[in-house]
Amino acid sequence: MTARSLCRADRKVYARSRLTNGKDLLPNIDGRSLIARRYRDICSAIAADQGGIDQLSEARIQLIRRYAACCVLAEEMESRLVRGGQIDITEHAQLTSTMVRVAQRIGLDRVPRDISSPSLADILREGQP
């Protein structure tokens, strides 16, 4: 396989991974566990905040995935704390700091999606030569 064939964006859907095609959440993960569902929910919510998955670059998608992983880890630690358990406050602080930095790279502002439908006049106008 050549480097050229690795970078081709026009590969057929069946020649791409299940992860790339959106069939799998993560490699070798069922996706039905509580943590997997939470991870997916966070990824979906942030992608929606950014204008939708179709508006995102692969790099931004990867940042969103890393951010969601940090969120799930932080929530697990906080659950342990609230149940009366011990957590490493330094680890929690580092995780929070990482989340802040990744969130800044992703972008904190919500990007509204254009959901307005064209009016009948606009549609008719487009059809005119």
Legacy VTK file of the C-alpha trace (Angstrom):
# vtk DataFile Version 3.0
C-alpha trace
ASCII
DATASET POLYDATA
POINTS 129 float
0.000 0.000 0.000
1.467 3.355 -0.972
1.346 6.590 0.976
-0.760 7.996 -1.812
-3.432 5.336 -1.361
-3.466 5.914 2.411
-4.376 9.576 1.986
-7.029 9.189 -0.678
-10.300 10.706 0.435
-12.203 8.978 -2.343
-11.878 5.452 -0.933
-15.075 3.477 -1.036
-17.084 3.237 2.173
-16.314 -0.471 2.543
-12.572 0.261 2.370
-12.695 2.470 5.465
-12.788 1.412 9.108
-16.035 0.937 11.001
-14.947 3.804 13.244
-14.519 6.154 10.263
-17.905 5.103 8.880
-19.592 5.840 12.211
-20.520 2.198 12.820
-18.382 1.845 15.958
-17.943 4.221 18.862
-14.408 3.036 19.587
-12.424 0.002 18.426
-13.557 -3.213 20.152
-16.187 -1.428 22.271
-19.777 -2.631 22.409
-21.191 0.854 22.988
-24.064 -0.200 25.246
-22.382 0.311 28.613
-23.274 3.318 30.744
-19.835 4.876 30.240
-19.873 4.268 26.463
-23.314 5.860 26.172
-22.194 8.874 28.228
-19.066 9.237 26.092
-21.191 9.146 22.920
-23.657 11.667 24.369
-20.876 14.121 25.184
-19.321 13.743 21.721
-22.702 14.274 20.070
-23.589 17.312 22.180
-20.284 19.043 21.520
-20.445 18.252 17.795
-23.954 19.753 17.732
-22.664 22.839 19.574
-20.014 23.198 16.864
-22.598 23.247 14.065
-22.916 19.512 13.441
-20.541 16.651 12.719
-20.560 17.420 8.993
-19.048 20.853 9.729
-16.082 19.511 11.708
-12.565 18.727 10.576
-11.091 15.368 11.544
-8.694 17.138 13.924
-11.593 18.813 15.735
-13.480 15.503 15.907
-10.426 13.922 17.511
-10.209 16.774 20.034
-13.879 16.295 20.869
-13.263 12.587 21.456
-10.341 13.340 23.815
-12.455 15.920 25.647
-15.318 13.438 26.052
-12.887 10.864 27.463
-11.646 13.415 30.008
-15.231 14.265 30.941
-16.113 10.633 31.549
-13.012 10.163 33.700
-13.772 13.316 35.712
-17.398 12.276 36.225
-16.281 8.856 37.437
-13.886 10.440 39.920
-16.566 12.865 41.132
-19.057 10.020 41.563
-16.533 8.207 43.737
-16.047 11.382 45.815
-19.785 11.955 46.307
-20.238 8.320 47.411
-17.745 9.061 50.197
-14.672 7.626 48.537
-11.239 9.123 48.164
-9.882 10.710 44.991
-6.486 12.076 44.110
-7.124 15.826 44.055
-3.937 16.419 42.039
-5.118 13.977 39.382
-8.547 15.630 39.330
-6.984 19.095 39.024
-4.732 17.948 36.155
-7.696 16.366 34.405
-9.726 19.559 34.817
-6.850 21.656 33.506
-6.536 19.362 30.495
-10.260 19.655 29.854
-10.032 23.456 29.907
-7.156 23.470 27.403
-8.861 21.017 25.042
-12.165 22.918 25.304
-10.364 26.115 24.307
-8.916 24.356 21.248
-12.318 22.987 20.261
-13.984 26.344 20.799
-16.306 27.284 23.602
-18.829 29.206 21.540
-21.924 27.483 20.304
-22.273 27.656 16.521
-25.939 27.907 15.526
-27.084 25.704 12.709
-29.074 27.292 9.889
-32.443 25.583 10.111
-34.430 28.148 8.178
-36.259 26.828 5.166
-36.282 28.798 1.945
-39.584 30.516 1.243
-41.708 29.537 -1.728
-40.636 32.778 -3.441
-36.951 31.846 -2.950
-37.528 28.382 -4.419
-39.381 29.828 -7.422
-36.704 32.458 -7.908
-33.967 29.763 -7.979
-35.868 27.902 -10.678
-35.962 30.964 -12.957
-33.309 31.136 -15.696
LINES 1 130
129 0 1 2 3 4 5 6 7 8 9 10 11 12 13 14 15 16 17 18 19 20 21 22 23 24 25 26 27 28 29 30 31 32 33 34 35 36 37 38 39 40 41 42 43 44 45 46 47 48 49 50 51 52 53 54 55 56 57 58 59 60 61 62 63 64 65 66 67 68 69 70 71 72 73 74 75 76 77 78 79 80 81 82 83 84 85 86 87 88 89 90 91 92 93 94 95 96 97 98 99 100 101 102 103 104 105 106 107 108 109 110 111 112 113 114 115 116 117 118 119 120 121 122 123 124 125 126 127 128
